[in-house]
Amino acid sequence: MLDVLNDIFTYGGELLALAAFALWLWFALRLFPSLEAIIARYEDDLCLGGSKPRAKGMTGVRLLNRLAVSVTALSLFFSAVGYAIPD
């Protein structure tokens, strides 16, 4: 029975760590603007563009950040418990 718990926590923690890594990677890629967006912002700062862009909401980013932190914490907890259980 202890071996099953050990495997569940150890491999569950590793799977959650992979999910957390993918979530942080997606979050980082979404956060950085593309080259076209940087050029458009520069042109708008020089007043060369036709109109000013509207500010985007940050609700999705906040939710994604909370989810990434939660999955990371769970993966650390599961891994710690899995490695603490003797084989």
Secondary structure, DSSP 8 states (H G I E B T S, - for coil): -HHHHHHHHHHHHHHHHHHHHHHHHHHHHHHS--HHHHHHHHHHHTT-SSS-------HHHHHHHHHHHHHHHHHHHHHHHHHHS--
